[in-house]
Amino acid sequence: MRIAITGANGQLGRALQATLARAIRAVGGEKLRDAEVIPLDLPQWDITNPHHTTQLAALRPQLVIHCAAMTDVDGCARNPEQAFRVNAFGTQNVALACQRAGAAMVYISTNEVFDGSSERPYLEFDKTNPINPYGESKLAGETIAARLVHHLYVVRISWLFAPNGNNFVSKILARADQYGTLQVVTDEVANPTYAPDVAEAIWRLITTEHYGTYHLVNEGYCSRYEYAIEILKQAGQAHVPVQPITRDQFKRASRPPTFAPLRNTVGAALGIYLRPWQEALRDYFQQQR
């Protein structure tokens, strides 16, 4: 089985490479005897270059896990055209390569395809309604992939973090060290999600060949403020003062949804669960040591 990973150098891409390597060694057998993981990323491989995606089709993968994206939410707000060029047109290129190769596809999406007006966590089949260019461009990618790829998994994630990555956890710790005090918003709520856990869940999902839309996030949700408090606690820096503020007091280019946690119902029906985010955060700090 030949598995290509776009965005292979990102947080999830690196976690997937590690997970798939372990799975191939552990499972073995006829199905995975000739298994190969093909990592693809910038600058050598660009999803917005149609020639490069033609090369992807020529590799004849059986599965493409499409992680590559413009994930800088504020950057997407400042440059929506670039967001759509990467997240929509880039996805179109990858989907066409899958179509030509007869490959299945995993499209990594986001909780920001929802508007945040729900009073409960979003289910997989709730109506989407993005309110910023990042969410709009990622939803466009979902739509394009669904039109072009017959065997498709759409995997929505939220607030991704991983060891040695640029994420909310690393930023909170860096700012705590730099300033000695923090201000964090209370009115943005979602699921902190650990990249190695998502990678393991994706591996389990693709072995089912049960195509569809999934919310693969760690169990539970919190505000950015609550998340920061837990980060500092587990990092041994609970003494750092954290002032709760609202989004109106924190100016940024994008406007993320206020309440957009996801609920894993479809994956759970297949027996795919992710542990509570607090446990995953403990594992993060163990890996950092």
MOJOZI-V691356 format. One record per backbone hydrogen bond with DSSP energy under -0.5 kcal/mol. CO is the residue of the C=O (numbers start at 1). NH is the residue of the N-H. If there is no record, write none. Layout:
co:CO nh:NH
co:CO nh:NH
This chain:
co:1 nh:3
co:1 nh:36
co:2 nh:4
co:2 nh:62
co:2 nh:63
co:3 nh:38
co:4 nh:65
co:5 nh:8
co:5 nh:40
co:6 nh:67
co:7 nh:10
co:10 nh:14
co:11 nh:15
co:12 nh:16
co:13 nh:17
co:14 nh:18
co:15 nh:19
co:16 nh:20
co:17 nh:21
co:18 nh:22
co:19 nh:23
co:20 nh:24
co:21 nh:25
co:22 nh:26
co:23 nh:27
co:24 nh:28
co:28 nh:32
co:30 nh:33
co:32 nh:35
co:36 nh:3
co:36 nh:38
co:37 nh:39
co:38 nh:5
co:40 nh:7
co:40 nh:8
co:41 nh:45
co:46 nh:49
co:48 nh:50
co:49 nh:52
co:49 nh:53
co:50 nh:54
co:51 nh:55
co:52 nh:56
co:53 nh:57
co:54 nh:58
co:55 nh:59
co:56 nh:59
co:56 nh:61
co:57 nh:60
co:62 nh:104
co:63 nh:4
co:64 nh:66
co:64 nh:106
co:65 nh:6
co:65 nh:67
co:66 nh:108
co:69 nh:71
co:71 nh:73
co:72 nh:76
co:73 nh:77
co:74 nh:78
co:75 nh:79
co:79 nh:83
co:80 nh:84
co:81 nh:85
co:82 nh:86
co:83 nh:87
co:84 nh:88
co:84 nh:89
co:85 nh:90
co:88 nh:92
co:89 nh:93
co:90 nh:94
co:91 nh:95
co:92 nh:96
co:93 nh:97
co:94 nh:98
co:95 nh:99
co:96 nh:100
co:97 nh:101
co:98 nh:102
co:98 nh:103
co:104 nh:64
co:105 nh:107
co:105 nh:153
co:106 nh:66
co:106 nh:108
co:107 nh:109
co:107 nh:155
co:109 nh:157
co:110 nh:113
co:111 nh:114
co:113 nh:129
co:115 nh:258
co:116 nh:259
co:122 nh:263
co:123 nh:126
co:132 nh:136
co:133 nh:137
co:134 nh:138
co:135 nh:139
co:136 nh:140
co:137 nh:141
co:138 nh:142
co:139 nh:143
co:140 nh:144
co:141 nh:145
co:142 nh:146
co:143 nh:147
co:144 nh:148
co:145 nh:149
co:148 nh:150
co:150 nh:152
co:151 nh:105
co:152 nh:212
co:153 nh:107
co:153 nh:155
co:154 nh:156
co:154 nh:214
co:155 nh:109
co:156 nh:216
co:157 nh:111
co:159 nh:193
co:161 nh:195
co:162 nh:165
co:165 nh:167
co:167 nh:171
co:168 nh:172
co:169 nh:173
co:170 nh:174
co:171 nh:175
co:172 nh:176
co:173 nh:177
co:174 nh:178
co:175 nh:179
co:175 nh:180
co:176 nh:180
co:180 nh:241
co:182 nh:243
co:184 nh:245
co:185 nh:225
co:188 nh:224
co:189 nh:260
co:190 nh:192
co:190 nh:222
co:193 nh:161
co:194 nh:197
co:194 nh:198
co:195 nh:199
co:196 nh:200
co:197 nh:201
co:198 nh:202
co:199 nh:203
co:200 nh:204
co:201 nh:205
co:202 nh:206
co:203 nh:207
co:204 nh:208
co:205 nh:208
co:205 nh:209
co:205 nh:210
co:209 nh:211
co:212 nh:154
co:214 nh:156
co:214 nh:216
co:215 nh:217
co:219 nh:277
co:222 nh:190
co:223 nh:227
co:224 nh:228
co:225 nh:229
co:226 nh:230
co:227 nh:231
co:228 nh:232
co:229 nh:233
co:230 nh:234
co:231 nh:235
co:232 nh:237
co:233 nh:236
co:237 nh:240
co:241 nh:182
co:242 nh:244
co:243 nh:184
co:245 nh:186
co:246 nh:249
co:247 nh:250
co:249 nh:251
co:258 nh:189
co:258 nh:260
co:261 nh:122
co:263 nh:265
co:265 nh:269
co:266 nh:270
co:267 nh:270
co:267 nh:272
co:268 nh:271
co:271 nh:273
co:274 nh:219
co:275 nh:219
co:276 nh:279
co:276 nh:280
co:277 nh:281
co:278 nh:282
co:279 nh:283
co:280 nh:284
co:281 nh:285
co:282 nh:286
co:283 nh:287
co:284 nh:288
co:285 nh:289
co:286 nh:289
